[in-house]
């Protein structure tokens, strides 16, 4: 069964507190036997961390992938919105194609085209990152 993030954080904090306690115990210039005992305790704690840290790292990577997937969905939605805006602008132009409205129509289409290109480039970059593919 997978442990939750809070449990992992508590375990890391607990190990860190025990490491601090060992270092404080060593401040009094321990004799050799005490030093070896403290070192053994530290080694055991570091072994515990070696078990917990990879799990924490994996959870962070999964969280990042989830966030990137959500961002990708947002970008796809934005592309659809831009396409709808382009369609609406073209329909409005087709209803009343007058010379005085042409500059505003061209500016609108150019702005939407530029935004579409920017968002599409971000989609490609993020898709490549998520799939590990290039090109």
N, CA, C and O of each residue as an XYZ file, in Angstrom:
540
protein
N       0.842     -1.172      0.000
C       0.000      0.000      0.000
C       0.893      1.243      0.000
O       1.888      1.306      0.722
N       0.540      2.177     -0.779
C       1.326      3.391     -0.931
C       1.097      4.341      0.247
O      -0.025      4.530      0.717
N       2.187      4.920      0.697
C       2.071      5.877      1.797
C       1.727      7.251      1.245
O       2.087      7.584      0.116
N       1.030      8.044      2.046
C       0.676      9.370      1.569
C       1.829     10.345      1.796
O       2.767     10.061      2.542
N       1.737     11.490      1.142
C       2.792     12.498      1.187
C       3.069     12.964      2.614
O       4.228     13.135      2.992
N       2.037     13.169      3.398
C       2.217     13.646      4.775
C       3.009     12.639      5.605
O       3.845     13.020      6.424
N       2.742     11.360      5.391
C       3.459     10.326      6.131
C       4.942     10.329      5.755
O       5.807     10.185      6.619
N       5.224     10.489      4.488
C       6.622     10.531      4.040
C       7.324     11.747      4.636
O       8.452     11.638      5.116
N       6.662     12.903      4.608
C       7.261     14.117      5.181
C       7.513     13.952      6.678
O       8.561     14.359      7.182
N       6.558     13.358      7.386
C       6.739     13.137      8.831
C       7.942     12.231      9.080
O       8.730     12.478      9.994
N       8.081     11.197      8.281
C       9.200     10.276      8.473
C      10.533     10.974      8.215
O      11.493     10.775      8.959
N      10.594     11.781      7.174
C      11.833     12.514      6.885
C      12.137     13.493      8.017
O      13.284     13.603      8.450
N      11.116     14.206      8.500
C      11.313     15.156      9.603
C      11.764     14.429     10.867
O      12.613     14.934     11.602
N      11.203     13.251     11.124
C      11.583     12.467     12.293
C      13.045     12.045     12.202
O      13.786     12.150     13.180
N      13.454     11.575     11.050
C      14.852     11.166     10.871
C      15.768     12.373     11.038
O      16.813     12.275     11.681
N      15.382     13.512     10.465
C      16.201     14.721     10.593
C      16.335     15.139     12.057
O      17.414     15.548     12.486
N      15.254     15.040     12.822
C      15.302     15.393     14.245
C      16.224     14.443     15.001
O      16.973     14.874     15.878
N      16.177     13.155     14.671
C      17.048     12.190     15.341
C      18.513     12.415     14.966
O      19.402     12.225     15.796
N      18.767     12.821     13.717
C      20.139     13.149     13.309
C      20.629     14.352     14.109
O      21.752     14.350     14.612
N      19.786     15.383     14.229
C      20.162     16.559     15.020
C      20.482     16.177     16.462
O      21.448     16.673     17.042
N      19.671     15.298     17.033
C      19.902     14.866     18.420
C      21.249     14.159     18.549
O      21.953     14.336     19.543
N      21.600     13.372     17.563
C      22.892     12.671     17.602
C      24.035     13.674     17.520
O      25.017     13.556     18.253
N      23.915     14.660     16.635
C      24.970     15.672     16.530
C      25.101     16.471     17.825
O      26.212     16.811     18.232
N      23.984     16.771     18.468
C      24.042     17.487     19.750
C      24.720     16.627     20.810
O      25.485     17.134     21.631
N      24.442     15.336     20.791
C      25.072     14.431     21.754
C      26.575     14.355     21.520
O      27.338     14.115     22.456
N      27.000     14.554     20.295
C      28.424     14.469     19.963
C      29.172     15.758     20.278
O      30.402     15.781     20.239
N      28.451     16.829     20.589
C      29.102     18.112     20.860
C      29.962     18.081     22.121
O      30.898     18.871     22.243
N      29.668     17.204     23.041
C      30.401     17.154     24.307
C      31.712     16.404     24.236
O      32.214     15.956     25.267
N      32.283     16.251     23.052
C      33.551     15.545     22.875
C      33.483     14.138     23.473
O      34.135     13.847     24.475
N      32.673     13.258     22.835
C      32.477     11.905     23.380
C      33.751     11.069     23.289
O      34.629     11.324     22.465
N      33.824     10.068     24.157
C      34.966      9.161     24.061
C      34.760      8.242     22.849
O      33.728      8.300     22.180
N      35.737      7.414     22.588
C      35.715      6.601     21.368
C      34.491      5.688     21.292
O      33.856      5.605     20.241
N      34.154      5.011     22.370
C      33.000      4.108     22.361
C      31.704      4.873     22.103
O      30.851      4.421     21.338
N      31.562      6.035     22.745
C      30.366      6.849     22.509
C      30.321      7.323     21.051
O      29.270      7.334     20.411
N      31.489      7.711     20.555
C      31.573      8.177     19.173
C      31.134      7.071     18.213
O      30.350      7.320     17.297
N      31.637      5.846     18.419
C      31.256      4.735     17.549
C      29.764      4.449     17.636
O      29.127      4.164     16.622
N      29.207      4.521     18.825
C      27.773      4.303     19.005
C      26.969      5.373     18.255
O      25.986      5.066     17.582
N      27.399      6.621     18.380
C      26.719      7.710     17.662
C      26.836      7.519     16.150
O      25.884      7.746     15.404
N      28.021      7.099     15.719
C      28.226      6.888     14.285
C      27.340      5.759     13.768
O      26.771      5.865     12.682
N      27.222      4.692     14.530
C      26.341      3.581     14.139
C      24.889      4.043     14.047
O      24.168      3.669     13.122
N      24.467      4.860     15.015
C      23.097      5.384     14.979
C      22.888      6.275     13.753
O      21.847      6.217     13.099
N      23.894      7.098     13.454
C      23.794      7.949     12.258
C      23.709      7.112     10.993
O      22.896      7.387     10.111
N      24.549      6.091     10.908
C      24.522      5.221      9.728
C      23.146      4.589      9.546
O      22.644      4.496      8.425
N      22.538      4.154     10.649
C      21.202      3.545     10.572
C      20.168      4.567     10.097
O      19.284      4.242      9.304
N      20.284      5.796     10.586
C      19.340      6.836     10.156
C      19.521      7.168      8.677
O      18.545      7.372      7.954
N      20.764      7.220      8.240
C      21.001      7.503      6.819
C      20.471      6.370      5.940
O      20.010      6.606      4.823
N      20.541      5.145      6.448
C      19.937      4.027      5.712
C      18.427      4.214      5.598
O      17.839      3.934      4.554
N      17.795      4.694      6.688
C      16.356      4.972      6.632
C      16.056      6.035      5.575
O      15.112      5.905      4.796
N      16.872      7.082      5.564
C      16.667      8.137      4.565
C      16.841      7.604      3.150
O      16.109      7.990      2.239
N      17.808      6.720      2.974
C      18.021      6.138      1.646
C      16.790      5.392      1.151
O      16.575      5.278     -0.056
N      15.981      4.883      2.077
C      14.750      4.190      1.692
C      13.621      5.174      1.395
O      12.810      4.935      0.500
N      13.563      6.276      2.141
C      12.453      7.226      2.024
C      12.649      8.208      0.869
O      11.694      8.529      0.162
N      13.861      8.678      0.676
C      14.109      9.731     -0.313
C      13.716      9.316     -1.733
O      13.096     10.122     -2.427
N      14.037      8.113     -2.206
C      13.602      7.750     -3.560
C      12.078      7.765     -3.719
O      11.559      8.151     -4.766
N      11.368      7.340     -2.665
C       9.905      7.363     -2.733
C       9.414      8.804     -2.843
O       8.502      9.101     -3.614
N      10.018      9.686     -2.074
C       9.659     11.116     -2.120
C       9.963     11.681     -3.510
O       9.159     12.425     -4.072
N      11.106     11.331     -4.051
C      11.482     11.815     -5.381
C      10.493     11.312     -6.432
O      10.087     12.066     -7.316
N      10.111     10.047     -6.338
C       9.159      9.481     -7.293
C       7.821     10.208     -7.201
O       7.202     10.504     -8.223
N       7.377     10.494     -5.989
C       6.112     11.228     -5.821
C       6.210     12.628     -6.429
O       5.261     13.102     -7.054
N       7.343     13.283     -6.249
C       7.529     14.610     -6.841
C       7.467     14.536     -8.360
O       6.855     15.388     -9.005
N       8.102     13.515     -8.929
C       8.082     13.349    -10.381
C       6.667     13.075    -10.879
O       6.257     13.603    -11.913
N       5.917     12.248    -10.142
C       4.531     11.967    -10.527
C       3.682     13.227    -10.451
O       2.838     13.469    -11.314
N       3.907     14.020     -9.426
C       3.162     15.271     -9.266
C       3.485     16.231    -10.403
O       2.591     16.889    -10.935
N       4.751     16.312    -10.777
C       5.157     17.177    -11.880
C       4.505     16.724    -13.173
O       4.011     17.550    -13.940
N       4.498     15.422    -13.424
C       3.871     14.895    -14.636
C       2.383     15.203    -14.651
O       1.836     15.569    -15.692
N       1.727     15.060    -13.515
C       0.299     15.375    -13.433
C       0.063     16.845    -13.730
O      -0.845     17.190    -14.487
N       0.875     17.715    -13.139
C       0.733     19.151    -13.383
C       0.973     19.490    -14.849
O       0.268     20.320    -15.422
N       1.961     18.851    -15.451
C       2.245     19.101    -16.862
C       1.106     18.587    -17.741
O       0.767     19.214    -18.745
N       0.524     17.471    -17.375
C      -0.617     16.943    -18.135
C      -1.813     17.886    -18.045
O      -2.514     18.107    -19.033
N      -2.042     18.438    -16.860
C      -3.122     19.419    -16.704
C      -2.844     20.669    -17.534
O      -3.747     21.218    -18.165
N      -1.599     21.109    -17.527
C      -1.228     22.284    -18.332
C      -1.448     21.992    -19.811
O      -1.916     22.861    -20.546
N      -1.121     20.793    -20.252
C      -1.324     20.417    -21.647
C      -2.809     20.468    -22.007
O      -3.166     20.936    -23.088
N      -3.659     19.998    -21.126
C      -5.106     20.064    -21.368
C      -5.573     21.516    -21.463
O      -6.401     21.849    -22.312
N      -5.043     22.382    -20.592
C      -5.385     23.807    -20.655
C      -4.971     24.406    -21.997
O      -5.710     25.189    -22.594
N      -3.793     24.032    -22.458
C      -3.302     24.560    -23.733
C      -4.177     24.095    -24.892
O      -4.475     24.874    -25.797
N      -4.587     22.840    -24.868
C      -5.474     22.334    -25.920
C      -6.808     23.079    -25.901
O      -7.364     23.396    -26.952
N      -7.311     23.352    -24.712
C      -8.547     24.137    -24.609
C      -8.351     25.537    -25.180
O      -9.228     26.064    -25.864
N      -7.196     26.134    -24.897
C      -6.927     27.479    -25.424
C      -6.840     27.448    -26.944
O      -7.323     28.371    -27.600
N      -6.243     26.421    -27.516
C      -6.196     26.308    -28.981
C      -7.603     26.250    -29.561
O      -7.881     26.877    -30.584
N      -8.481     25.511    -28.922
C      -9.873     25.426    -29.391
C     -10.563     26.785    -29.287
O     -11.319     27.170    -30.178
N     -10.303     27.511    -28.195
C     -10.885     28.847    -28.040
C     -10.400     29.793    -29.136
O     -11.185     30.557    -29.697
N      -9.122     29.738    -29.433
C      -8.560     30.600    -30.481
C      -9.192     30.261    -31.823
O      -9.562     31.156    -32.583
N      -9.315     28.979    -32.112
C      -9.943     28.564    -33.375
C     -11.381     29.072    -33.449
O     -11.825     29.521    -34.506
N     -12.111     29.004    -32.339
C     -13.486     29.526    -32.307
C     -13.500     31.033    -32.550
O     -14.367     31.541    -33.260
N     -12.548     31.741    -31.965
C     -12.470     33.190    -32.162
C     -12.139     33.530    -33.617
O     -12.680     34.484    -34.175
N     -11.255     32.749    -34.220
C     -10.941     32.966    -35.635
C     -12.179     32.747    -36.497
O     -12.465     33.538    -37.395
N     -12.901     31.683    -36.224
C     -14.126     31.387    -36.977
C     -15.140     32.511    -36.818
O     -15.765     32.926    -37.794
N     -15.308     33.003    -35.602
C     -16.258     34.096    -35.354
C     -15.836     35.362    -36.091
O     -16.679     36.070    -36.642
N     -14.544     35.650    -36.103
C     -14.052     36.843    -36.802
C     -14.285     36.723    -38.305
O     -14.679     37.693    -38.953
N     -14.045     35.551    -38.851
C     -14.257     35.340    -40.293
C     -15.740     35.440    -40.631
O     -16.105     36.037    -41.643
N     -16.583     34.869    -39.806
C     -18.034     34.973    -40.047
C     -18.493     36.426    -40.007
O     -19.271     36.863    -40.854
N     -18.008     37.165    -39.021
C     -18.383     38.582    -38.912
C     -17.912     39.350    -40.144
O     -18.631     40.208    -40.657
N     -16.725     39.046    -40.611
C     -16.204     39.699    -41.809
C     -17.054     39.337    -43.025
O     -17.405     40.203    -43.826
N     -17.377     38.069    -43.156
C     -18.160     37.621    -44.311
C     -19.559     38.234    -44.341
O     -20.134     38.410    -45.415
N     -20.105     38.557    -43.184
C     -21.428     39.182    -43.138
C     -21.401     40.616    -43.661
O     -22.369     41.083    -44.261
N     -20.299     41.303    -43.433
C     -20.211     42.710    -43.840
C     -18.764     43.045    -44.216
O     -18.063     43.708    -43.453
N     -18.318     42.587    -45.389
C     -16.930     42.819    -45.801
C     -16.742     44.216    -46.420
O     -16.759     44.368    -47.642
N     -16.567     45.205    -45.579
C     -16.392     46.572    -46.090
C     -14.946     47.008    -45.925
O     -14.264     46.561    -45.003
N     -14.473     47.879    -46.813
C     -13.076     48.327    -46.758
C     -12.698     48.972    -45.421
O     -11.563     48.822    -44.969
N     -13.625     49.683    -44.786
C     -13.285     50.338    -43.524
C     -13.098     49.336    -42.373
O     -12.451     49.660    -41.377
N     -13.648     48.145    -42.497
C     -13.516     47.118    -41.458
C     -12.331     46.179    -41.707
O     -11.964     45.388    -40.837
N     -11.739     46.274    -42.897
C     -10.652     45.357    -43.261
C      -9.438     45.455    -42.328
O      -8.951     44.412    -41.892
N      -8.921     46.649    -41.995
C      -7.744     46.700    -41.109
C      -7.986     46.040    -39.740
O      -7.120     45.325    -39.235
N      -9.152     46.278    -39.149
C      -9.447     45.667    -37.844
C      -9.549     44.150    -37.972
O      -9.078     43.419    -37.101
N     -10.164     43.676    -39.059
C     -10.282     42.235    -39.294
C      -8.895     41.606    -39.439
O      -8.608     40.576    -38.829
N      -8.043     42.229    -40.245
C      -6.695     41.698    -40.457
C      -5.890     41.680    -39.158
O      -5.156     40.727    -38.895
N      -6.026     42.729    -38.348
C      -5.314     42.768    -37.061
C      -5.799     41.650    -36.130
O      -5.004     40.995    -35.456
N      -7.107     41.453    -36.111
C      -7.673     40.400    -35.261
C      -7.164     39.030    -35.690
O      -6.730     38.232    -34.859
N      -7.222     38.764    -36.990
C      -6.764     37.463    -37.501
C      -5.272     37.277    -37.240
O      -4.841     36.189    -36.860
N      -4.488     38.324    -37.440
C      -3.047     38.224    -37.205
C      -2.749     37.964    -35.720
O      -1.908     37.127    -35.393
N      -3.434     38.675    -34.834
C      -3.240     38.487    -33.392
C      -3.601     37.059    -32.986
O      -2.866     36.412    -32.240
N      -4.737     36.579    -33.484
C      -5.161     35.215    -33.151
C      -4.203     34.177    -33.730
O      -3.902     33.172    -33.087
N      -3.730     34.428    -34.945
C      -2.772     33.508    -35.568
C      -1.476     33.456    -34.746
O      -0.937     32.379    -34.493
N      -0.984     34.632    -34.334
C       0.246     34.676    -33.533
C       0.071     33.941    -32.205
O       0.957     33.201    -31.776
N      -1.070     34.148    -31.561
C      -1.320     33.466    -30.294
C      -1.428     31.955    -30.508
O      -0.910     31.171    -29.712
N      -2.099     31.552    -31.581
C      -2.231     30.128    -31.885
C      -0.844     29.508    -32.071
O      -0.566     28.429    -31.547
N       0.014     30.189    -32.815
C       1.375     29.674    -33.047
C       2.140     29.526    -31.731
O       2.819     28.522    -31.512
N       2.027     30.530    -30.856
C       2.733     30.495    -29.575
C       2.223     29.338    -28.711
O       3.016     28.580    -28.152
N       0.909     29.206    -28.606
C       0.320     28.145    -27.781
C       0.636     26.775    -28.383
O       0.947     25.831    -27.657
N       0.557     26.671    -29.700
C       0.850     25.396    -30.363
C       2.300     24.979    -30.123
O       2.580     23.800    -29.905
N       3.223     25.944    -30.164
C       4.628     25.630    -29.888
C       4.792     25.110    -28.456
O       5.565     24.184    -28.210
N       4.064     25.710    -27.523
C       4.126     25.246    -26.136
C       3.547     23.836    -26.009
O       4.063     23.013    -25.252
N       2.475     23.564    -26.751
C       1.884     22.217    -26.755
C       2.914     21.203    -27.257
O       3.097     20.147    -26.651
N       3.576     21.524    -28.350
C       4.570     20.600    -28.905
C       5.715     20.361    -27.930
O       6.162     19.228    -27.751
N       6.185     21.429    -27.303
C       7.291     21.310    -26.352
C       6.894     20.456    -25.144
O       7.647     19.580    -24.719
N       5.718     20.718    -24.603
C       5.264     19.973    -23.431
C       4.966     18.517    -23.782
O       5.259     17.616    -22.997
N       4.390     18.289    -24.946
C       4.120     16.916    -25.393
C       5.425     16.146    -25.538
O       5.523     14.988    -25.132
N       6.419     16.796    -26.118
C       7.728     16.170    -26.272
C       8.330     15.825    -24.912
O       8.904     14.752    -24.729
N       8.192     16.734    -23.975
C       8.731     16.501    -22.630
C       8.020     15.333    -21.949
O       8.660     14.500    -21.307
N       6.702     15.275    -22.090
C       5.933     14.215    -21.435
C       6.154     12.847    -22.073
O       6.147     11.828    -21.382
N       6.349     12.823    -23.388
C       6.510     11.542    -24.075
C       7.964     11.142    -24.233
O       8.268      9.989    -24.539
N       8.866     12.099    -24.023
C      10.281     11.820    -24.192
C      10.718     11.792    -25.641
O      11.842     11.399    -25.951
N       9.822     12.215    -26.535
C      10.145     12.237    -27.962
C      10.675     13.610    -28.334
O      10.341     14.614    -27.705
N      11.505     13.637    -29.365
C      12.019     14.909    -29.871
C      11.649     15.038    -31.329
O      11.371     14.059    -32.021
N      11.655     16.297    -31.773
C      11.401     16.539    -33.195
C      10.005     16.754    -33.419
O       9.589     16.975    -34.556
